[in-house]
Amino acid sequence: MKFKNYLESITGIGIYPLISLIIFIGFFGLVTLYVLKGNKKHFDKLSHLPISEKEPI
């Protein structure tokens, strides 16, 4: 018996791909909003952290 046949025998298995897609789109959307609406000065400081010779933030 193939793995696909095992999954088809589980009742209500079709909802899990939909739930994972909704979680992925929600997370991706929130991260996109955070980057677009975020404080540009803060992101600029973070981009120079590894090579900055100043005191840490």
Contact map, one row per residue, 1 for C-alpha under 8 A:
111011000000000000000000000000000000000000000000000000000
111111000000000000000000000000000000000000000000000000000
111111100000000000000000000000000000000000000000000000000
011111110000000000000000000000000000000000000000000000000
111111111000000000000000000000000000000000000000000000000
111111111100000000000000000000000000000000000000000000000
001111111100100000000000000000000000000000000000000000000
000111111110100000000000000000000000000000000000000000000
000011111110000000000000000000000000000000000000000000000
000001111111100000000000000000000000000000000000000000000
000000011111100000000000000000000000000000000000000000000
000000000111111000000000000000000000000000000000000000000
000000110111111100000000000000000000000000000000000000000
000000000001111111000000000000000000000000000000000000000
000000000001111111100000000000000000000000000000000000000
000000000000111111110000000000000000000000000000000000000
000000000000011111111000000000000000000000000000000000000
000000000000011111111100000000000000000000000000000000000
000000000000001111111110000000000000000000000000000000000
000000000000000111111111000000000000000000000000000000000
000000000000000011111111100000000000000000000000000000000
000000000000000001111111110000000000000000000000000000000
000000000000000000111111111000000000000000000000000000000
000000000000000000011111111100000000000000000000000000000
000000000000000000001111111110000000000000000000000000000
000000000000000000000111111111000000000000000000000000000
000000000000000000000011111111100000000000000000000000000
000000000000000000000001111111110000000000000000000000000
000000000000000000000000111111111000000000000000000000000
000000000000000000000000011111111100000000000000000000000
000000000000000000000000001111111110000000000000000000000
000000000000000000000000000111111111000000000000000000000
000000000000000000000000000011111111110000000000000000000
000000000000000000000000000001111111110000000000000000000
000000000000000000000000000000111111110000000000000000000
000000000000000000000000000000011111110000000000000000000
000000000000000000000000000000001111111000000000000000000
000000000000000000000000000000001111111100100000000000000
000000000000000000000000000000000000111111100000000000000
000000000000000000000000000000000000011111110000000000000
000000000000000000000000000000000000001111111000000000000
000000000000000000000000000000000000001111111100000000000
000000000000000000000000000000000000011111111110000000000
000000000000000000000000000000000000000111111111000000000
000000000000000000000000000000000000000011111111100000000
000000000000000000000000000000000000000001111111100000000
000000000000000000000000000000000000000000111111110000000
000000000000000000000000000000000000000000011111111100000
000000000000000000000000000000000000000000001111111100010
000000000000000000000000000000000000000000000011111100000
000000000000000000000000000000000000000000000001111110000
000000000000000000000000000000000000000000000001111111000
000000000000000000000000000000000000000000000000001111100
000000000000000000000000000000000000000000000000000111110
000000000000000000000000000000000000000000000000000011111
000000000000000000000000000000000000000000000000100001111
000000000000000000000000000000000000000000000000000000111
